[in-house]
Amino acid sequence: MRIGFGLVAITALIGLSATVANAQERSNNFLFLRNIDGRARLVGFGRKDLGLVSSDKSLADSICRSPKANSLDSVIPSIWNRLSPYGDRTSNTSAYNPKATQPPLIVLKNGSAIHVSKNPNLLAIDPDVIYKELCSQQ
C-alpha cells in the first residue's frame, strides 16, 4: 500500500515540526534563565561587568533594572541601551548586532559562558528572549 502526501499535508507537517521545535527551544531558554537567575553575570568585551543576570529589579546591579543616568553625557553600558556599545545595532561588541563577533557573555559561577547575541552563527541566547523571559516578568 502506498501512502501519498500532498503539498498541503507536507507543509502542515513541516509547520507542526517547526512549532514543536520552537516550543521546545522556548522551554529550554525559560528553564536556563530561571536556573541562572541571580547566579550569573553579564560581561561585555574587555571584561566590562554589565550586571547581575537577575529578574529582581530591586537589586542595584540587576540587568533587568532600568538604568538611571547620572549626567546628560553618560552612556550607561547595557545591552538594553541603544547608545551603548553593548546594545546598539552596529558595534562589534553589541548583543543586537547580528554580525558581532564579540558580544556580551553570560558567565556562570563555574566559569562556563554563553553569548548574548542576535548573531545566528554564534552559540548564543537572544537578548530579546532574556528580556521577555526574565525581565518582563513580575
Secondary structure, DSSP 8 states (H G I E B T S, - for coil): ------HHHHHHHHHHHHHHHHHHHHHHHHHHHHHHTTSEEEEEGGGEEEEE--S-TTSTTBTTS----SSTT-----TT-TTSTTTSSS-TT-TT-TT-SS--EEEETTS-EEEE-S-TTSSEE-HHHHIIIIIS--
